[in-house]
Amino acid sequence: MLIFGIHTAQKHFGSEGMFRCGHCNNEGLWQLVENTLWFSLFFIRLIPLKRNYLSVCPVCGFSVEKTKKEFKELMADRNDA
């Protein structure tokens, strides 16, 4: 019997900066997150199917999707500082 499925994994890269959320109207340090959708076999991640790059509100969890280019630029800016 083969066990296969699809699951997600998140990788956190720290804070992006202090912003006010348009959803909950709170201010906080938004987090940079890479969310990956994986195909797995026997609970082992094999093939990444889709990647999303997000800025996430720390209070309510509302997220704003970023392009890969925007995400990499934000990461480069954090590393330069």
C-alpha positions as a Python dict, from the first residue, in 0.01 Angstrom:
ca = {
    (1, 'M'): (0, 0, 0),
    (2, 'L'): (144, 335, -106),
    (3, 'I'): (87, 636, 111),
    (4, 'F'): (110, 965, -74),
    (5, 'G'): (-26, 1310, -22),
    (6, 'I'): (19, 1682, -37),
    (7, 'H'): (116, 1900, 255),
    (8, 'T'): (251, 2248, 323),
    (9, 'A'): (564, 2363, 501),
    (10, 'Q'): (644, 2714, 618),
    (11, 'K'): (987, 2867, 654),
    (12, 'H'): (1013, 3185, 861),
    (13, 'F'): (1277, 3447, 777),
    (14, 'G'): (1223, 3697, 1060),
    (15, 'S'): (1059, 4036, 1059),
    (16, 'E'): (1008, 4264, 761),
    (17, 'G'): (930, 4581, 954),
    (18, 'M'): (671, 4765, 1160),
    (19, 'F'): (340, 4802, 971),
    (20, 'R'): (-27, 4864, 1046),
    (21, 'C'): (-254, 4579, 936),
    (22, 'G'): (-544, 4675, 712),
    (23, 'H'): (-740, 4376, 841),
    (24, 'C'): (-719, 4408, 1222),
    (25, 'N'): (-587, 4770, 1240),
    (26, 'N'): (-307, 4670, 1483),
    (27, 'E'): (56, 4766, 1440),
    (28, 'G'): (331, 4507, 1469),
    (29, 'L'): (644, 4352, 1322),
    (30, 'W'): (529, 4170, 1009),
    (31, 'Q'): (702, 3839, 939),
    (32, 'L'): (850, 3717, 610),
    (33, 'V'): (734, 3361, 535),
    (34, 'E'): (794, 3121, 247),
    (35, 'N'): (506, 2873, 215),
    (36, 'T'): (575, 2561, 4),
    (37, 'L'): (322, 2302, -115),
    (38, 'W'): (486, 1956, -138),
    (39, 'F'): (399, 1620, -293),
    (40, 'S'): (504, 1352, -44),
    (41, 'L'): (542, 975, -49),
    (42, 'F'): (551, 783, 278),
    (43, 'F'): (556, 1120, 458),
    (44, 'I'): (880, 1222, 284),
    (45, 'R'): (870, 1550, 92),
    (46, 'L'): (969, 1479, -267),
    (47, 'I'): (853, 1745, -513),
    (48, 'P'): (780, 2111, -440),
    (49, 'L'): (461, 2196, -629),
    (50, 'K'): (411, 2565, -548),
    (51, 'R'): (583, 2840, -347),
    (52, 'N'): (422, 3150, -203),
    (53, 'Y'): (612, 3440, -51),
    (54, 'L'): (419, 3625, 219),
    (55, 'S'): (428, 3911, 467),
    (56, 'V'): (221, 3802, 768),
    (57, 'C'): (57, 4016, 1039),
    (58, 'P'): (170, 3893, 1383),
    (59, 'V'): (-164, 3973, 1546),
    (60, 'C'): (-433, 3827, 1319),
    (61, 'G'): (-232, 3621, 1069),
    (62, 'F'): (-353, 3821, 766),
    (63, 'S'): (-100, 3787, 484),
    (64, 'V'): (1, 3985, 179),
    (65, 'E'): (154, 3787, -106),
    (66, 'K'): (485, 3907, -251),
    (67, 'T'): (651, 3817, -578),
    (68, 'K'): (972, 3614, -560),
    (69, 'K'): (1167, 3920, -673),
    (70, 'E'): (1016, 4143, -402),
    (71, 'F'): (1083, 3877, -139),
    (72, 'K'): (1448, 3836, -242),
    (73, 'E'): (1496, 4216, -240),
    (74, 'L'): (1354, 4238, 113),
    (75, 'M'): (1587, 3958, 224),
    (76, 'A'): (1887, 4133, 64),
    (77, 'D'): (1792, 4463, 236),
    (78, 'R'): (1778, 4284, 574),
    (79, 'N'): (2119, 4125, 518),
    (80, 'D'): (2281, 4457, 415),
    (81, 'A'): (2163, 4640, 728),
}
